[in-house]
Amino acid sequence: MPKVNSKKQPNETTKKQDEPLKKKRNSLTAAQKKEICLKKIASPFLKNKDLAKEYVVSEGMISDTLKAKDRWLAIDPESYQAGLKREKKVSFPNIEEALTIWVETALQAGLIITDNILSTKALGFAFLLKENKFKCSGGWVDNFKKRHNLRQYHIHGEAASAPLEDLDTMRENLRQTLKDYSPEDIFNCDETGLFWKMKPSRTISNGQVSGTKQSKDRVTVLLTCNVTGTEKLAPLFIHKYENPRAIKNINKKTLPVDYYWNQKSWMQVSIWNEYIKKLNTRMRRQDQNILLLVDNAPTHALYETTHLTNITIKHLLPNTTAHLQPCDQGIINSFKVRNIVDLNIIEHYYTLYFIYT
């Protein structure tokens, strides 16, 4: 009989168990590399092997990261590059560099930049650099914006036009003007446009929703109140029509707004003078002398025949209303988009609602 080998032949399972497990090679994102450099700066005696253990990478990777610390410390943690583990090779690096320098210069100069402008500039640089294969697709522009942390932003207000270096002096001068009045006698008024037919631009849906052209129909509302909020005057309301169908048979004097109209539903000098004379009459009856802060809009001019006995008007300097005018510090925004709990303001909203429904 043949001899039977008593030694067990190792099966495949045993071989796999005996073989040493291969370590999975981990990679670090740019944000993690910046974090490592910051930790090393904060704790110079922190050992590389401890960092390697914490991030589950080799000591060599930690060492290489720290050698290039200037590069990683310059990474913006909110940028697209911060989440990358490997830096992707940029196609057409010469065009990339030229466009990057142009964008930085344009941003410093306060120029408006759009996708079309980026595309046009990139094609212009491609022509100068004789990069004939460059097509500047929409994907290339999108990736360029991601690489350089560029996004679209809405341009709000006029704060950028304000002489910021003089704001402290302006605030102090305004304080000197206000000190002679009690807070109840300091008023501010400002207009705002209300696009009452415009629908929200966002919606909840289970699929793509096609939009429609938005209506540009608007009215103008002027809000006036004092510092303490104890006096919120009836809004001045400017419509496009003298007799809208919704209030055709309603006496406008019974509305909780001062109703005016013109073809563009804008504030006019004539409307402003009539409003300010009504306000002066009210203050004279209340035996109250007030200071009224207004912006320097041309429509806020007074006729030579308009004489005010109980109102002193203080015009704010050009381009400073975004910083100095109380109504621009959230009052108008609250009136338009927040839940109003004051009963008088709710009355005004109800009026607007019934006018247009």
C-alpha positions as CSV (number, residue, x, y, z in Angstrom):
1,M,0.0,0.0,0.0
2,P,1.3,3.4,-0.8
3,K,2.4,5.5,2.1
4,V,0.1,8.2,3.1
5,N,1.7,11.5,3.9
6,S,0.6,12.4,7.4
7,K,1.4,16.0,6.9
8,K,-1.6,18.1,6.0
9,Q,-1.3,19.9,2.8
10,P,-2.0,23.6,3.4
11,N,-5.2,24.7,1.7
12,E,-5.8,28.1,0.2
13,T,-7.6,29.4,3.3
14,T,-4.6,28.5,5.5
15,K,-2.3,30.2,3.0
16,K,-4.3,33.4,3.1
17,Q,-4.3,33.4,6.9
18,D,-0.5,32.9,7.0
19,E,0.2,35.6,4.5
20,P,0.9,39.0,6.1
21,L,-1.9,41.5,5.5
22,K,-1.0,44.2,3.1
23,K,-1.5,47.6,4.5
24,K,-3.9,49.8,2.6
25,R,-2.2,52.9,1.5
26,N,-4.2,55.9,2.7
27,S,-4.1,59.4,1.2
28,L,-4.6,62.8,2.7
29,T,-6.7,65.6,1.4
30,A,-5.2,69.1,1.1
31,A,-7.3,70.2,4.1
32,Q,-5.8,67.4,6.2
33,K,-2.3,68.3,5.2
34,K,-2.9,71.9,6.2
35,E,-4.3,70.6,9.5
36,I,-1.1,68.5,10.1
37,C,1.1,71.5,9.4
38,L,-0.9,73.7,11.8
39,K,-0.7,71.0,14.5
40,K,3.1,70.8,14.1
41,I,3.4,74.6,14.3
42,A,1.2,74.7,17.5
43,S,3.2,71.8,19.0
44,P,6.8,71.7,17.7
45,F,7.7,68.7,19.8
46,L,4.9,66.6,18.4
47,K,6.5,63.5,16.8
48,N,5.9,62.5,13.2
49,K,5.1,58.9,14.2
50,D,2.3,60.2,16.4
51,L,0.9,62.2,13.6
52,A,1.2,59.2,11.2
53,K,-0.7,57.0,13.7
54,E,-3.4,59.6,14.1
55,Y,-4.0,60.0,10.4
56,V,-3.2,56.3,9.6
57,V,-0.5,57.1,7.1
58,S,3.3,56.5,6.9
59,E,5.8,58.7,8.6
60,G,7.3,59.4,5.2
61,M,4.0,61.0,4.1
62,I,4.0,63.2,7.2
63,S,7.6,64.2,6.6
64,D,6.8,65.1,2.9
65,T,3.8,67.1,4.0
66,L,5.7,69.1,6.6
67,K,8.5,69.9,4.1
68,A,5.9,71.5,1.8
69,K,4.1,73.3,4.6
70,D,4.1,76.7,2.9
71,R,2.1,75.2,0.1
72,W,-0.4,73.5,2.3
73,L,-0.9,76.4,4.7
74,A,-1.9,78.5,1.8
75,I,-4.9,76.2,1.0
76,D,-8.3,77.7,1.7
77,P,-10.3,75.1,3.7
78,E,-13.5,76.1,1.9
79,S,-12.1,75.7,-1.5
80,Y,-12.5,72.9,-4.0
81,Q,-8.9,72.0,-3.8
82,A,-9.1,71.4,-0.1
83,G,-11.1,68.2,-0.6
84,L,-8.8,66.7,-3.2
85,K,-6.4,63.9,-2.3
86,R,-4.5,64.2,-5.5
87,E,-3.8,67.4,-7.4
88,K,-5.2,67.0,-10.9
89,K,-3.0,68.0,-13.8
90,V,-4.3,71.2,-15.3
91,S,-4.7,71.2,-19.1
92,F,-3.3,74.3,-20.8
93,P,-1.4,75.6,-17.7
94,N,-0.3,78.8,-19.6
95,I,-3.9,79.9,-20.2
96,E,-4.7,78.9,-16.6
97,E,-1.9,81.1,-15.2
98,A,-2.8,84.1,-17.4
99,L,-6.5,83.9,-16.6
100,T,-5.8,83.6,-12.9
101,I,-3.7,86.8,-12.9
102,W,-6.4,88.6,-14.9
103,V,-9.1,87.5,-12.4
104,E,-7.1,88.6,-9.4
105,T,-6.6,92.0,-11.0
106,A,-10.2,92.3,-12.0
107,L,-11.4,91.5,-8.5
108,Q,-9.1,94.0,-6.9
109,A,-10.5,96.6,-9.3
110,G,-14.1,95.7,-8.4
111,L,-15.0,94.6,-12.0
112,I,-18.0,92.4,-12.7
113,I,-17.1,89.0,-13.9
114,T,-19.4,86.5,-15.6
115,D,-19.0,83.1,-17.2
116,N,-19.1,84.7,-20.7
117,I,-16.4,87.2,-19.7
118,L,-14.2,84.3,-18.4
119,S,-14.7,82.4,-21.6
120,T,-13.9,85.4,-23.8
121,K,-10.7,86.2,-21.8
122,A,-9.6,82.6,-21.9
123,L,-10.0,82.4,-25.6
124,G,-8.1,85.7,-26.0
125,F,-5.2,84.3,-24.0
126,A,-5.3,81.1,-26.0
127,F,-5.0,83.2,-29.2
128,L,-2.0,85.2,-27.8
129,L,-0.3,82.0,-26.5
130,K,-1.0,80.2,-29.8
131,E,-2.9,77.4,-28.1
132,N,-4.9,76.3,-31.1
133,K,-6.4,73.2,-29.5
134,F,-8.0,75.1,-26.7
135,K,-11.8,75.3,-27.1
136,C,-12.9,76.8,-23.7
137,S,-16.0,74.6,-23.1
138,G,-18.5,75.3,-20.3
139,G,-16.9,72.4,-18.4
140,W,-13.5,74.0,-18.5
141,V,-14.9,77.3,-17.2
142,D,-16.7,75.5,-14.4
143,N,-13.6,73.6,-13.4
144,F,-11.5,76.8,-13.5
145,K,-14.0,78.4,-11.0
146,K,-13.8,75.3,-8.8
147,R,-10.0,75.3,-8.8
148,H,-9.9,79.0,-7.8
149,N,-12.9,79.0,-5.4
150,L,-15.0,81.3,-7.6
151,R,-18.8,81.4,-7.3
152,Q,-21.6,83.7,-8.4
153,Y,-22.7,86.2,-5.8
154,H,-25.6,88.7,-5.9
155,I,-24.5,92.4,-5.8
156,H,-26.4,94.0,-2.9
157,G,-26.8,97.6,-2.0
158,E,-24.3,100.3,-2.3
159,A,-22.0,99.6,0.7
160,A,-19.0,99.2,-1.6
161,S,-19.3,102.9,-2.6
162,A,-19.2,104.2,0.9
163,P,-16.0,106.0,2.1
164,L,-15.3,103.4,4.7
165,E,-12.3,105.2,6.1
166,D,-14.5,108.1,7.1
167,L,-17.4,106.1,8.6
168,D,-16.2,106.5,12.2
169,T,-16.0,110.3,11.8
170,M,-19.5,110.3,10.2
171,R,-21.0,108.3,13.0
172,E,-19.5,110.6,15.6
173,N,-20.9,113.7,13.7
174,L,-24.3,112.0,13.5
175,R,-24.2,111.3,17.3
176,Q,-23.5,115.0,17.9
177,T,-26.6,115.9,15.8
178,L,-28.8,113.4,17.6
179,K,-27.8,114.3,21.1
180,D,-30.1,117.2,21.3
181,Y,-33.2,115.0,20.6
182,S,-34.8,112.3,22.7
183,P,-35.0,108.9,21.1
184,E,-38.8,109.2,20.7
185,D,-38.2,112.3,18.5
186,I,-35.7,110.8,16.2
187,F,-37.3,109.4,13.0
188,N,-36.1,107.7,9.9
189,C,-37.9,107.0,6.6
190,D,-36.9,105.1,3.5
191,E,-38.5,103.7,0.4
192,T,-38.5,100.1,-0.8
193,G,-39.8,98.4,-3.9
194,L,-42.4,95.7,-3.5
195,F,-42.7,93.3,-6.5
196,W,-46.0,92.0,-5.5
197,K,-46.6,89.6,-8.5
198,M,-43.2,88.0,-8.4
199,K,-43.3,84.4,-7.4
200,P,-40.6,82.7,-5.3
201,S,-37.6,81.5,-7.4
202,R,-37.3,78.2,-5.4
203,T,-39.8,75.4,-4.9
204,I,-39.9,71.9,-3.5
205,S,-40.6,69.2,-6.1
206,N,-39.8,65.6,-7.0
207,G,-38.4,66.6,-10.4
208,Q,-37.2,69.4,-12.6
209,V,-39.6,72.3,-12.7
210,S,-39.8,74.7,-15.6
211,G,-40.0,78.4,-14.7
212,T,-42.0,81.2,-16.3
213,K,-41.2,84.8,-17.0
214,Q,-41.5,86.8,-13.8
215,S,-43.7,89.8,-13.5
216,K,-41.9,93.1,-12.9
217,D,-45.1,94.9,-11.6
218,R,-44.1,96.8,-8.5
219,V,-45.3,99.3,-6.0
220,T,-43.2,101.6,-3.8
221,V,-43.6,101.7,0.0
222,L,-42.1,104.3,2.3
223,L,-41.7,103.3,5.9
224,T,-41.3,105.9,8.7
225,C,-40.7,105.1,12.4
226,N,-38.8,106.5,15.4
227,V,-35.8,105.1,17.2
228,T,-37.8,103.5,20.0
229,G,-40.4,101.9,17.7
230,T,-43.2,103.6,19.6
231,E,-44.4,105.4,16.5
232,K,-44.7,103.5,13.3
233,L,-46.4,105.7,10.9
234,A,-48.8,104.5,8.2
235,P,-46.8,103.6,5.1
236,L,-46.8,105.8,2.1
237,F,-48.0,103.6,-0.7
238,I,-47.4,104.4,-4.4
239,H,-49.3,102.4,-7.1
240,K,-49.2,102.6,-10.8
241,Y,-52.9,103.3,-11.1
242,E,-55.1,106.0,-9.6
243,N,-58.1,103.6,-9.2
244,P,-57.1,99.9,-9.3
245,R,-60.1,97.6,-9.9
246,A,-59.6,96.0,-6.5
247,I,-60.3,99.2,-4.6
248,K,-62.5,100.9,-7.2
249,N,-65.4,101.6,-4.8
250,I,-63.3,102.1,-1.7
251,N,-62.5,105.5,-0.2
252,K,-58.7,105.7,-0.2
253,K,-58.7,107.9,2.9
254,T,-60.0,104.9,4.8
255,L,-57.0,102.8,4.0
256,P,-54.3,102.4,6.6
257,V,-51.8,103.8,4.0
258,D,-51.2,107.1,2.4
259,Y,-52.1,106.2,-1.2
260,Y,-50.4,107.9,-4.2
261,W,-50.0,106.9,-7.8
262,N,-47.9,107.6,-10.9
263,Q,-47.2,105.8,-14.1
264,K,-44.0,104.2,-12.8
265,S,-45.1,103.9,-9.2
266,W,-41.9,105.7,-8.1
267,M,-41.4,108.3,-5.5
268,Q,-41.6,111.9,-6.9
269,V,-40.7,115.3,-5.5
270,S,-44.3,116.3,-5.5
271,I,-45.3,113.2,-3.5
272,W,-42.5,113.7,-1.0
273,N,-43.4,117.3,-0.4
274,E,-47.1,116.5,0.2
275,Y,-46.2,113.7,2.5
276,I,-43.7,115.7,4.5
277,K,-46.2,118.6,4.9
278,K,-48.8,116.1,6.3
279,L,-46.2,114.8,8.7
280,N,-45.3,118.3,9.8
281,T,-49.0,119.1,10.5
282,R,-49.3,115.9,12.6
283,M,-46.2,116.8,14.7
284,R,-47.5,120.4,15.2
285,R,-50.8,119.0,16.5
286,Q,-48.9,116.7,18.8
287,D,-46.7,119.6,19.9
288,Q,-43.7,117.5,19.0
289,N,-40.5,118.6,17.3
290,I,-38.7,115.8,15.5
291,L,-35.4,115.1,13.6
292,L,-36.0,113.1,10.4
293,L,-33.1,111.2,8.9
294,V,-33.4,110.7,5.1
295,D,-31.0,109.7,2.3
296,N,-29.8,112.2,-0.2
297,A,-32.1,111.0,-3.1
298,P,-33.0,113.8,-5.5
299,T,-36.7,113.0,-4.9
300,H,-36.3,114.1,-1.2
301,A,-35.8,117.8,-2.2
302,L,-38.2,120.4,-0.7
303,Y,-40.0,123.1,-2.7
304,E,-39.2,126.7,-1.7
305,T,-42.8,127.0,-0.7
306,T,-42.6,124.0,1.8
307,H,-42.0,125.5,5.2
308,L,-41.6,123.0,8.1
309,T,-42.2,124.2,11.7
310,N,-41.8,120.9,13.6
311,I,-39.5,118.8,11.5
312,T,-35.8,119.2,11.0
313,I,-34.5,117.1,8.1
314,K,-31.0,115.7,8.2
315,H,-29.8,114.3,4.9
316,L,-27.2,111.5,5.2
317,L,-24.1,111.7,3.0
318,P,-24.0,110.0,-0.4
319,N,-23.4,106.2,-0.4
320,T,-23.5,106.0,3.4
321,T,-27.1,104.9,4.0
322,A,-26.2,101.2,3.9
323,H,-24.1,101.9,7.0
324,L,-25.8,104.8,8.8
325,Q,-29.5,104.6,8.0
326,P,-31.6,102.7,10.6
327,C,-34.2,101.4,8.1
328,D,-31.4,99.7,6.1
329,Q,-30.2,97.8,9.2
330,G,-33.0,95.2,9.0
331,I,-36.3,97.2,9.5
332,I,-37.3,97.2,5.9
333,N,-36.2,93.6,5.5
334,S,-38.2,92.5,8.5
335,F,-41.3,94.3,7.1
336,K,-41.0,92.4,3.8
337,V,-39.9,88.9,4.8
338,R,-40.4,88.1,8.4
339,N,-43.4,87.3,10.6
340,I,-44.6,90.7,11.9
341,V,-46.2,90.6,15.4
342,D,-47.0,94.2,15.7
343,L,-50.8,94.6,15.0
344,N,-50.4,97.9,13.1
345,I,-48.0,96.3,10.7
346,I,-50.2,93.3,10.3
347,E,-53.0,95.7,9.4
348,H,-50.8,97.2,6.7
349,Y,-50.0,93.7,5.3
350,Y,-53.7,92.8,5.3
351,T,-54.4,95.9,3.3
352,L,-51.8,95.0,0.7
353,Y,-53.2,91.5,0.6
354,F,-56.8,92.6,-0.1
355,I,-55.7,95.2,-2.6
356,Y,-54.1,92.6,-4.8
357,T,-56.3,89.5,-4.4
